[in-house]
Amino acid sequence: MAVNKNYGDTCSLFTGTIIAPTSPRLFKRRWLILLLFASYSGSNAYQWLHLVIVSDKIIFYYNASLPDSELGQLFAVDFLSMIYMVVYVALIFPATWMLDKKGLRLTAIVGCLLNALGAFVKCFAVRPDLFWLLFFAQTICAVAQVFILGIPTRLAAVWFGIDEVSTATAIGVFGNQIGTALGFVIPPEVVTSDNFEYVGHGLSLMMYVGAGVTALLFILVLIFFQNNPPVPPSHAQVTAANTWSNEDYCGSIRRLMTNVGFTLLVITYGSNTGSYYAISTLLNSIVIYYFPDETGNAGNIGLTLVVAGIFGSVLAGIWLDKTKYFKWTTVAIYILSFAGMITFTFTLDLNHIWVVFLCSGFLGFFMTGYLPVGFEFAAELTFPESEGTSSGLLNASAQVFGIVLTLGVRALTSLPNGMLIGNLTICGVLLVGSFVTGLIKSDLRRQGAQRKKLTESATKETIVVAIDDDLEFSERADPGDDIDSKNECEFCDDNEFKCNHLEVTLGH
């Protein structure tokens, strides 16, 4: 009797073939893959914010190629951030299709290549009359982002065990947040002068260093990044892999969008993360509005926001791996994000910059810490659908909310007390999101699949094989052994007569 060690069904009832399931296994290289992803994801996040955080310097240097009106100039610079959001919404479906059908490696290479290309084009855009080229280069980096943001949950599921996936997702998001933090803090330190030539020199230095880093990361990904391990890391991943291999992409989208819990999560994730995007984009303007003499601290406040969120993300990932309390962790973080935004809004006009730093840390810890929690909750609600598709839809929702909130708050700033009204609008969005999150049913399908597999394995790894009608016995044997001893059959009502079942318990 042959033994087939490929994945798939555990037995063949018509051929008498025993198919020995391969045990899940973890590989040390998974940490290298995760580190590479976190690094190039961070480099792309840096490209997102490194221009808008010094928006006053960008307007000063590129004034010759910007609109004449002050509001038009502000909108033009804001779009250096918002182009990331617009492009993501436009290209989300091709990108998630590539991730689902072509795998992690090709998607990573495309994202890295575009990120490096955009960074290099920026080096040639440091001229006052070339804002259009700067914007074009930023658009290339924005396209790269589409092939990056959906990867964390898919990479965690493909490479990490069931008790590691939330932590791995958090570390993947952590890399993006590190890049965001660097995008907040480095540009204000490099582009410091109000002298025209010195501003151009600072921008050039920033662009060339960024191009060199992204090129190095592209080479490393090209050499070391792998698509998947030889053996899946968990029983749930075996089930998911079998589903992905036969998946109809359009059918998967339909199933996701008719999943009520996931649809509600798409809305709530979008409103929370979109609020974070809007605050990040407008942070320099917010600080200048309330603290005209503290423009240099805009980047440091952003850094505080993100670093606190890094700790929040990692702690949330560890907490989820230990407790599996996906829904109530999501609800709690959402409510605390709302509380943080309320506190941030009403302490801005106290004229104490240290209070703003403190409130930014509180807000960032929960608002940014929510990112991996939302990804993992979606993976649970939609299993065994592809994590790349579900996280892609979450990110698309976040980009839409980010665009709307950024444009809306920017428009409100032209009104009396407009900045306060804009911040209160974001507070209202988070309040509604907190309520809707509480309506999501905690349907943890991935955890259920893992428990089912473990229960089956714990009972005993058995295979029922159909054999000829003249067999009157069953035998407990190692795979590949001949069967020649007689026992009672455990699968028939009448054990005294011959049956067509055979029980074979696999050896370990």
URKAHU-V884923 format. One record per residue. N is the residue number from 0. RES is the residue in one small letter. SS is DSSP state (A for helix, B for strand, O for the rest). Layout:
((N RES SS) (N RES SS))
//
This chain:
((0 m O) (1 a O) (2 v B) (3 n B) (4 k O) (5 n O) (6 y O) (7 g O) (8 d O) (9 t O) (10 c B) (11 s O) (12 l O) (13 f O) (14 t O) (15 g O) (16 t O) (17 i B) (18 i B) (19 a O) (20 p O) (21 t O) (22 s O) (23 p O) (24 r O) (25 l O) (26 f O) (27 k O) (28 r A) (29 r A) (30 w A) (31 l A) (32 i A) (33 l A) (34 l A) (35 l A) (36 f A) (37 a A) (38 s A) (39 y A) (40 s A) (41 g A) (42 s A) (43 n A) (44 a A) (45 y A) (46 q A) (47 w A) (48 l A) (49 h O) (50 l O) (51 v A) (52 i A) (53 v A) (54 s A) (55 d A) (56 k A) (57 i A) (58 i A) (59 f A) (60 y A) (61 y O) (62 n A) (63 a A) (64 s A) (65 l O) (66 p O) (67 d O) (68 s O) (69 e A) (70 l A) (71 g A) (72 q A) (73 l A) (74 f A) (75 a A) (76 v A) (77 d A) (78 f A) (79 l A) (80 s A) (81 m A) (82 i A) (83 y A) (84 m A) (85 v A) (86 v A) (87 y A) (88 v A) (89 a A) (90 l A) (91 i A) (92 f A) (93 p A) (94 a A) (95 t A) (96 w A) (97 m A) (98 l A) (99 d A) (100 k A) (101 k A) (102 g O) (103 l A) (104 r A) (105 l A) (106 t A) (107 a A) (108 i A) (109 v A) (110 g A) (111 c A) (112 l A) (113 l A) (114 n A) (115 a A) (116 l A) (117 g A) (118 a A) (119 f A) (120 v A) (121 k A) (122 c A) (123 f O) (124 a O) (125 v O) (126 r O) (127 p O) (128 d O) (129 l O) (130 f A) (131 w A) (132 l A) (133 l A) (134 f A) (135 f A) (136 a A) (137 q A) (138 t A) (139 i A) (140 c A) (141 a A) (142 v A) (143 a A) (144 q A) (145 v A) (146 f O) (147 i O) (148 l O) (149 g O) (150 i A) (151 p A) (152 t A) (153 r A) (154 l A) (155 a A) (156 a A) (157 v A) (158 w A) (159 f O) (160 g O) (161 i O) (162 d O) (163 e O) (164 v A) (165 s A) (166 t A) (167 a A) (168 t A) (169 a A) (170 i A) (171 g A) (172 v A) (173 f A) (174 g A) (175 n A) (176 q A) (177 i A) (178 g A) (179 t A) (180 a A) (181 l A) (182 g A) (183 f A) (184 v A) (185 i A) (186 p A) (187 p A) (188 e A) (189 v A) (190 v O) (191 t O) (192 s O) (193 d O) (194 n O) (195 f A) (196 e A) (197 y A) (198 v A) (199 g A) (200 h A) (201 g A) (202 l A) (203 s A) (204 l A) (205 m A) (206 m A) (207 y A) (208 v A) (209 g A) (210 a A) (211 g A) (212 v A) (213 t A) (214 a A) (215 l A) (216 l A) (217 f A) (218 i A) (219 l A) (220 v A) (221 l A) (222 i A) (223 f A) (224 f O) (225 q O) (226 n O) (227 n O) (228 p O) (229 p O) (230 v O) (231 p O) (232 p O) (233 s O) (234 h A) (235 a A) (236 q A) (237 v A) (238 t A) (239 a A) (240 a A) (241 n A) (242 t A) (243 w A) (244 s A) (245 n O) (246 e O) (247 d O) (248 y A) (249 c A) (250 g A) (251 s A) (252 i A) (253 r A) (254 r A) (255 l A) (256 m A) (257 t O) (258 n O) (259 v A) (260 g A) (261 f A) (262 t A) (263 l A) (264 l A) (265 v A) (266 i A) (267 t A) (268 y A) (269 g A) (270 s A) (271 n A) (272 t A) (273 g A) (274 s A) (275 y A) (276 y A) (277 a A) (278 i A) (279 s A) (280 t A) (281 l A) (282 l A) (283 n A) (284 s A) (285 i A) (286 v A) (287 i A) (288 y A) (289 y A) (290 f O) (291 p O) (292 d O) (293 e O) (294 t A) (295 g A) (296 n A) (297 a A) (298 g A) (299 n A) (300 i A) (301 g A) (302 l A) (303 t A) (304 l A) (305 v A) (306 v A) (307 a A) (308 g A) (309 i A) (310 f A) (311 g A) (312 s A) (313 v A) (314 l A) (315 a A) (316 g A) (317 i A) (318 w A) (319 l A) (320 d A) (321 k A) (322 t A) (323 k O) (324 y O) (325 f A) (326 k A) (327 w A) (328 t A) (329 t A) (330 v A) (331 a A) (332 i A) (333 y A) (334 i A) (335 l A) (336 s A) (337 f A) (338 a A) (339 g A) (340 m A) (341 i A) (342 t A) (343 f A) (344 t A) (345 f A) (346 t A) (347 l A) (348 d A) (349 l A) (350 n O) (351 h O) (352 i A) (353 w A) (354 v A) (355 v A) (356 f A) (357 l A) (358 c A) (359 s A) (360 g A) (361 f A) (362 l A) (363 g A) (364 f A) (365 f A) (366 m A) (367 t O) (368 g O) (369 y A) (370 l A) (371 p A) (372 v A) (373 g A) (374 f A) (375 e A) (376 f A) (377 a A) (378 a A) (379 e A) (380 l A) (381 t A) (382 f O) (383 p O) (384 e O) (385 s O) (386 e A) (387 g A) (388 t A) (389 s A) (390 s A) (391 g A) (392 l A) (393 l A) (394 n A) (395 a A) (396 s A) (397 a A) (398 q A) (399 v A) (400 f A) (401 g A) (402 i A) (403 v A) (404 l A) (405 t A) (406 l A) (407 g A) (408 v A) (409 r A) (410 a A) (411 l A) (412 t O) (413 s O) (414 l O) (415 p O) (416 n O) (417 g A) (418 m A) (419 l A) (420 i A) (421 g A) (422 n A) (423 l A) (424 t A) (425 i A) (426 c A) (427 g A) (428 v A) (429 l A) (430 l A) (431 v A) (432 g A) (433 s A) (434 f A) (435 v A) (436 t A) (437 g O) (438 l O) (439 i O) (440 k O) (441 s O) (442 d O) (443 l O) (444 r A) (445 r A) (446 q A) (447 g A) (448 a A) (449 q A) (450 r A) (451 k A) (452 k A) (453 l A) (454 t A) (455 e A) (456 s A) (457 a A) (458 t A) (459 k O) (460 e O) (461 t B) (462 i B) (463 v B) (464 v O) (465 a O) (466 i O) (467 d O) (468 d O) (469 d O) (470 l O) (471 e O) (472 f O) (473 s O) (474 e O) (475 r O) (476 a O) (477 d O) (478 p O) (479 g O) (480 d O) (481 d O) (482 i O) (483 d O) (484 s O) (485 k O) (486 n O) (487 e O) (488 c O) (489 e O) (490 f O) (491 c O) (492 d O) (493 d O) (494 n O) (495 e O) (496 f O) (497 k O) (498 c O) (499 n O) (500 h O) (501 l O) (502 e B) (503 v B) (504 t B) (505 l O) (506 g O) (507 h O))
//
